[in-house]
Amino acid sequence: MSNTANKVAQFQHITGLQDTNLCTQILSAHNWDLQRAISSITSPSPITFQHSGLPWQQQLITLPFSIISTSLGLVSGVVALVASVYSYALNMIGLSSSGSSSVRLVTPEYEAMDFVSRFTCEFGDRRPNFVTEGFMDALQRSRCEFKLLFVYLHSPDQLEAKSFCESTLCNEVLLEFVNENFVAWGGSIRGNEGFRMSNSLKAFRFPFCAVAMGGTSNTIALLQQVEGPKSPEEMLTVLQSVLEENGPVLVSARLDAEERRNNIRLREEQDAAYQAALEADQAREREKKEEEERVEREAAKALKIRMEEEEAHERATIEAAEREAKLIKLREGKLASLGLEPEKGPDVTQVLVRLPNGERKGRRFHCTATIQSVYDFVDSSGTLEIGNYTLVTNFPRVVYDRDKLSLLSLEQVGLHPQASLFVEMK
């Protein structure tokens, strides 16, 4: 295959354009400069960065928008950008963008997985642990793991690249050192992102290796770059030197991050402790308030009961006094109804009443006086409760019921001229 045909094939593979004539016209318009032709339709030109002229001196690189936005998943923005640049490029060379040609968009993750798969098939499983994600994601991973980013750009068309991978990059000592101390990312310059990174890093000779560290915004610090084939010992020396020079920065960053995490954790613990103490105080305050309310309710209830008891006692006292006054008045009325005690005579009956306490009450009555008069006499004495007893004789036993015999005279019931009665409580 001629050099021209080879460039057309590479151009088709990278851009996804299938129309051979169209690819030939675009390459011809750019004087068969493959990189310029591809850059004109796949991505905006990367922002240039300052080179010091010293090959190992740290450099600050600003990444092109296409790499950042694609790695962040802004697919629609990349599609619009590629289409705009593609249309503009075709118009600049007098071609129309209409037709059957199409631009094939491949994600950085897919390209990374494809690169790892091809690398493994060609050189075996003993290789650097290339991450299967876009460059920006790999850079972010290195930040999170506090490691430097080892970058390898592969040019499949160069024989030196193949021997470099076999003898150096897959060297057991070197790859063990890389896998332990770096986050490794690789890409083929035939891929969109690999090609863009070669432009951003100004990779003019392959195989190309670089060591980078994430900076602020969309910048990275290019700590080291190695162009052309190197022995395992040379590569190991370079990487060890970079790691020694920048190790303190990583350690400091790790310590700062740990301190921030510890501070955050401490604040969270303090906040949790404060919240727990606050909740405990609130719980105690609620318990105290509930206890005070309970005591108040019980005190109010006790006061109410005491007032009700006092009111009941007062009513009972008043009622008892009223009953006593009424009873006294009744007894006085009964005593008054008896009149004067008659003198002894044939028509006078002598009555003796024995009370339950052994006391005896005696009085003379006219023989025509009724049994009720005897009851009035006993009631007026104030010894017994009115109506709560019955007068009886023992032998023979006769009950002189107040209700049945009260209107009969003493003579009629056989108590004249004298009688001895007993009080029987009901």
LINQUI-V210137 format. One record per residue. RES is the residue in three letters. PHI is phi in degrees with one decimal (none if undefined). D_LAST is the distance of its C-alpha to the last C-alpha in whole Angstrom. Layout:
{{RES | PHI | D_LAST} {RES | PHI | D_LAST}}
//
This chain:
{{MET | none | 144} {SER | -70.0 | 146} {ASN | -61.4 | 144} {THR | -63.7 | 144} {ALA | -63.8 | 142} {ASN | -63.5 | 140} {LYS | -65.8 | 139} {VAL | -62.3 | 138} {ALA | -64.2 | 136} {GLN | -63.0 | 134} {PHE | -61.0 | 134} {GLN | -66.0 | 132} {HIS | -63.8 | 130} {ILE | -76.3 | 128} {THR | -87.5 | 128} {GLY | 85.4 | 127} {LEU | -77.7 | 130} {GLN | -99.7 | 132} {ASP | -75.7 | 135} {THR | -62.2 | 138} {ASN | -63.4 | 140} {LEU | -63.7 | 137} {CYS | -62.1 | 137} {THR | -62.9 | 140} {GLN | -64.3 | 141} {ILE | -65.8 | 138} {LEU | -63.2 | 139} {SER | -63.1 | 143} {ALA | -65.0 | 142} {HIS | -109.0 | 140} {ASN | 55.8 | 144} {TRP | 58.7 | 142} {ASP | -85.6 | 140} {LEU | -60.1 | 137} {GLN | -65.2 | 134} {ARG | -64.0 | 135} {ALA | -63.2 | 135} {ILE | -67.7 | 132} {SER | -61.1 | 130} {SER | -68.0 | 131} {ILE | -122.9 | 129} {THR | -103.0 | 126} {SER | -160.2 | 125} {PRO | -66.0 | 126} {SER | -64.2 | 128} {PRO | -65.7 | 126} {ILE | -69.2 | 126} {THR | -70.5 | 129} {PHE | -131.5 | 128} {GLN | -82.3 | 130} {HIS | -104.5 | 132} {SER | -85.3 | 133} {GLY | 90.6 | 136} {LEU | -95.5 | 134} {PRO | -64.1 | 133} {TRP | -109.8 | 130} {GLN | -78.7 | 129} {GLN | -62.0 | 126} {GLN | -128.2 | 126} {LEU | -104.1 | 123} {ILE | -115.3 | 123} {THR | -100.2 | 122} {LEU | -76.5 | 121} {PRO | -66.7 | 122} {PHE | -58.1 | 119} {SER | -62.3 | 119} {ILE | -68.7 | 118} {ILE | -64.3 | 115} {SER | -67.4 | 114} {THR | -66.0 | 115} {SER | -65.4 | 113} {LEU | -86.9 | 110} {GLY | 85.5 | 110} {LEU | -85.0 | 111} {VAL | -64.2 | 113} {SER | -62.8 | 113} {GLY | -65.5 | 115} {VAL | -68.0 | 117} {VAL | -58.7 | 118} {ALA | -64.4 | 119} {LEU | -67.3 | 121} {VAL | -62.3 | 123} {ALA | -61.6 | 124} {SER | -65.4 | 125} {VAL | -66.1 | 127} {TYR | -60.0 | 128} {SER | -63.8 | 129} {TYR | -64.0 | 131} {ALA | -64.3 | 133} {LEU | -65.7 | 134} {ASN | -64.6 | 135} {MET | -65.2 | 137} {ILE | -101.4 | 139} {GLY | 82.8 | 139} {LEU | -111.2 | 137} {SER | -96.5 | 134} {SER | -84.5 | 131} {SER | -80.2 | 131} {GLY | 140.5 | 131} {SER | -89.3 | 130} {SER | -70.6 | 130} {SER | -141.7 | 126} {VAL | -101.2 | 125} {ARG | -95.5 | 122} {LEU | -96.1 | 120} {VAL | -118.4 | 119} {THR | -72.9 | 116} {PRO | -59.5 | 116} {GLU | -64.1 | 114} {TYR | -64.2 | 116} {GLU | -61.3 | 119} {ALA | -65.5 | 117} {MET | -65.4 | 116} {ASP | -65.5 | 119} {PHE | -63.1 | 121} {VAL | -63.2 | 119} {SER | -63.1 | 120} {ARG | -65.8 | 124} {PHE | -62.9 | 124} {THR | -65.9 | 122} {CYS | -62.8 | 124} {GLU | -85.8 | 127} {PHE | -118.5 | 127} {GLY | 97.2 | 124} {ASP | -76.4 | 120} {ARG | -82.3 | 121} {ARG | -153.3 | 121} {PRO | -60.6 | 119} {ASN | -79.8 | 116} {PHE | -64.1 | 117} {VAL | -76.0 | 114} {THR | -97.1 | 113} {GLU | -152.1 | 113} {GLY | -63.6 | 114} {PHE | -59.2 | 116} {MET | -65.5 | 114} {ASP | -66.7 | 111} {ALA | -63.6 | 113} {LEU | -63.7 | 113} {GLN | -64.9 | 110} {ARG | -61.5 | 109} {SER | -63.7 | 111} {ARG | -61.4 | 109} {CYS | -64.8 | 106} {GLU | -91.9 | 107} {PHE | 54.8 | 109} {LYS | -129.1 | 113} {LEU | -84.6 | 116} {LEU | -100.6 | 117} {PHE | -93.8 | 120} {VAL | -112.4 | 122} {TYR | -125.9 | 124} {LEU | -106.9 | 127} {HIS | -106.3 | 128} {SER | -113.6 | 132} {PRO | -61.9 | 132} {ASP | -84.3 | 136} {GLN | -102.9 | 137} {LEU | -67.0 | 138} {GLU | -62.4 | 137} {ALA | -64.2 | 133} {LYS | -65.0 | 133} {SER | -66.3 | 135} {PHE | -63.7 | 132} {CYS | -64.5 | 129} {GLU | -69.6 | 130} {SER | -92.2 | 132} {THR | -109.0 | 130} {LEU | -64.8 | 127} {CYS | -99.1 | 126} {ASN | -62.8 | 127} {GLU | -59.7 | 124} {VAL | -66.4 | 124} {LEU | -67.4 | 124} {LEU | -68.2 | 122} {GLU | -64.7 | 119} {PHE | -66.8 | 120} {VAL | -65.4 | 119} {ASN | -64.3 | 116} {GLU | -82.5 | 114} {ASN | -112.4 | 115} {PHE | -132.8 | 116} {VAL | -94.9 | 114} {ALA | -101.3 | 117} {TRP | -132.2 | 118} {GLY | -130.3 | 121} {GLY | -155.0 | 123} {SER | -93.6 | 126} {ILE | -70.4 | 128} {ARG | -78.4 | 128} {GLY | -87.0 | 125} {ASN | -58.4 | 124} {GLU | -71.3 | 122} {GLY | -60.9 | 124} {PHE | -67.4 | 127} {ARG | -63.1 | 125} {MET | -66.5 | 124} {SER | -64.2 | 128} {ASN | -67.3 | 129} {SER | -65.6 | 126} {LEU | -88.8 | 127} {LYS | 57.6 | 131} {ALA | -84.3 | 132} {PHE | -103.3 | 135} {ARG | -130.8 | 136} {PHE | -120.4 | 134} {PRO | -67.1 | 132} {PHE | -125.5 | 130} {CYS | -126.9 | 127} {ALA | -149.1 | 125} {VAL | -121.7 | 122} {ALA | -129.6 | 120} {MET | -138.6 | 117} {GLY | -62.9 | 115} {GLY | -106.0 | 115} {THR | -89.2 | 113} {SER | 52.9 | 113} {ASN | -104.4 | 116} {THR | -111.9 | 118} {ILE | -131.5 | 119} {ALA | -95.0 | 120} {LEU | -84.2 | 123} {LEU | -83.8 | 124} {GLN | -160.4 | 126} {GLN | -143.1 | 128} {VAL | -127.9 | 131} {GLU | -113.3 | 133} {GLY | 89.4 | 136} {PRO | -68.3 | 135} {LYS | -134.8 | 134} {SER | -77.5 | 134} {PRO | -57.8 | 130} {GLU | -65.5 | 131} {GLU | -64.5 | 132} {MET | -62.9 | 129} {LEU | -63.4 | 127} {THR | -62.3 | 129} {VAL | -62.8 | 128} {LEU | -67.1 | 124} {GLN | -63.8 | 124} {SER | -63.8 | 125} {VAL | -62.6 | 123} {LEU | -65.9 | 120} {GLU | -66.3 | 121} {GLU | -69.6 | 122} {ASN | -106.2 | 119} {GLY | -56.9 | 116} {PRO | -58.4 | 115} {VAL | -64.4 | 114} {LEU | -66.9 | 112} {VAL | -62.2 | 110} {SER | -62.3 | 110} {ALA | -64.3 | 108} {ARG | -64.6 | 106} {LEU | -64.2 | 105} {ASP | -61.1 | 104} {ALA | -64.4 | 102} {GLU | -64.0 | 100} {GLU | -64.3 | 99} {ARG | -63.1 | 98} {ARG | -62.7 | 96} {ASN | -64.0 | 95} {ASN | -63.7 | 94} {ILE | -63.0 | 93} {ARG | -62.8 | 90} {LEU | -62.5 | 90} {ARG | -63.0 | 89} {GLU | -63.2 | 87} {GLU | -65.0 | 85} {GLN | -64.3 | 84} {ASP | -62.7 | 83} {ALA | -65.2 | 81} {ALA | -65.1 | 79} {TYR | -62.9 | 79} {GLN | -63.5 | 77} {ALA | -64.1 | 75} {ALA | -64.6 | 74} {LEU | -62.7 | 74} {GLU | -64.6 | 71} {ALA | -64.6 | 69} {ASP | -61.7 | 69} {GLN | -63.4 | 68} {ALA | -65.0 | 65} {ARG | -63.6 | 64} {GLU | -64.0 | 64} {ARG | -63.1 | 62} {GLU | -62.8 | 60} {LYS | -62.8 | 59} {LYS | -65.2 | 59} {GLU | -64.1 | 56} {GLU | -65.3 | 54} {GLU | -62.1 | 55} {GLU | -64.0 | 53} {ARG | -63.9 | 50} {VAL | -61.8 | 50} {GLU | -63.2 | 50} {ARG | -63.3 | 47} {GLU | -66.1 | 45} {ALA | -64.2 | 45} {ALA | -63.9 | 45} {LYS | -65.6 | 42} {ALA | -63.5 | 40} {LEU | -63.0 | 41} {LYS | -63.8 | 39} {ILE | -63.6 | 36} {ARG | -62.7 | 36} {MET | -66.0 | 37} {GLU | -65.0 | 34} {GLU | -65.5 | 32} {GLU | -63.6 | 33} {GLU | -63.2 | 32} {ALA | -64.7 | 29} {HIS | -63.6 | 28} {GLU | -63.7 | 30} {ARG | -62.2 | 28} {ALA | -64.1 | 25} {THR | -63.2 | 26} {ILE | -63.9 | 27} {GLU | -64.0 | 24} {ALA | -63.8 | 22} {ALA | -63.8 | 24} {GLU | -65.4 | 24} {ARG | -65.0 | 20} {GLU | -64.2 | 21} {ALA | -63.4 | 24} {LYS | -65.4 | 22} {LEU | -66.5 | 19} {ILE | -61.1 | 22} {LYS | -62.8 | 23} {LEU | -66.5 | 21} {ARG | -64.6 | 20} {GLU | -61.4 | 24} {GLY | -64.9 | 24} {LYS | -66.7 | 21} {LEU | -63.3 | 23} {ALA | -67.1 | 26} {SER | -70.5 | 25} {LEU | -73.6 | 25} {GLY | 73.3 | 28} {LEU | -78.0 | 30} {GLU | -71.1 | 29} {PRO | -71.4 | 31} {GLU | -75.6 | 33} {LYS | -63.6 | 33} {GLY | 179.5 | 35} {PRO | -63.8 | 34} {ASP | -98.1 | 32} {VAL | -109.8 | 30} {THR | -106.7 | 26} {GLN | -94.5 | 25} {VAL | -116.0 | 21} {LEU | -121.4 | 20} {VAL | -116.1 | 16} {ARG | -98.9 | 16} {LEU | -83.5 | 13} {PRO | -61.6 | 12} {ASN | -84.3 | 15} {GLY | 94.8 | 17} {GLU | -70.8 | 18} {ARG | -115.8 | 19} {LYS | -121.5 | 19} {GLY | -128.0 | 22} {ARG | -163.9 | 24} {ARG | -99.3 | 26} {PHE | -128.5 | 25} {HIS | -69.8 | 28} {CYS | -62.8 | 27} {THR | -90.5 | 27} {ALA | -64.2 | 24} {THR | -89.1 | 21} {ILE | -57.4 | 18} {GLN | -59.6 | 17} {SER | -63.6 | 20} {VAL | -65.4 | 17} {TYR | -60.9 | 14} {ASP | -63.5 | 17} {PHE | -65.9 | 18} {VAL | -63.5 | 15} {ASP | -62.4 | 15} {SER | -71.3 | 18} {SER | -70.8 | 18} {GLY | 76.7 | 17} {THR | -86.8 | 15} {LEU | -116.9 | 11} {GLU | -76.7 | 11} {ILE | -61.9 | 11} {GLY | 81.7 | 9} {ASN | -105.8 | 6} {TYR | -151.8 | 5} {THR | -138.5 | 7} {LEU | -90.6 | 10} {VAL | -138.2 | 12} {THR | -112.5 | 15} {ASN | -78.9 | 16} {PHE | -140.8 | 20} {PRO | -67.8 | 20} {ARG | -74.5 | 16} {VAL | -134.5 | 15} {VAL | -100.2 | 12} {TYR | -98.5 | 13} {ASP | -67.5 | 11} {ARG | -62.5 | 12} {ASP | -76.3 | 14} {LYS | -91.6 | 16} {LEU | -114.4 | 17} {SER | -63.3 | 17} {LEU | -92.0 | 21} {LEU | -83.5 | 22} {SER | -81.1 | 23} {LEU | -64.7 | 23} {GLU | -68.8 | 26} {GLN | -68.1 | 25} {VAL | -92.9 | 22} {GLY | 85.5 | 23} {LEU | -101.8 | 22} {HIS | -97.1 | 26} {PRO | -93.0 | 28} {GLN | -149.7 | 25} {ALA | -153.4 | 21} {SER | -119.5 | 19} {LEU | -112.3 | 15} {PHE | -118.8 | 13} {VAL | -92.2 | 9} {GLU | -112.7 | 6} {MET | -75.7 | 4} {LYS | -79.3 | 0}}
//
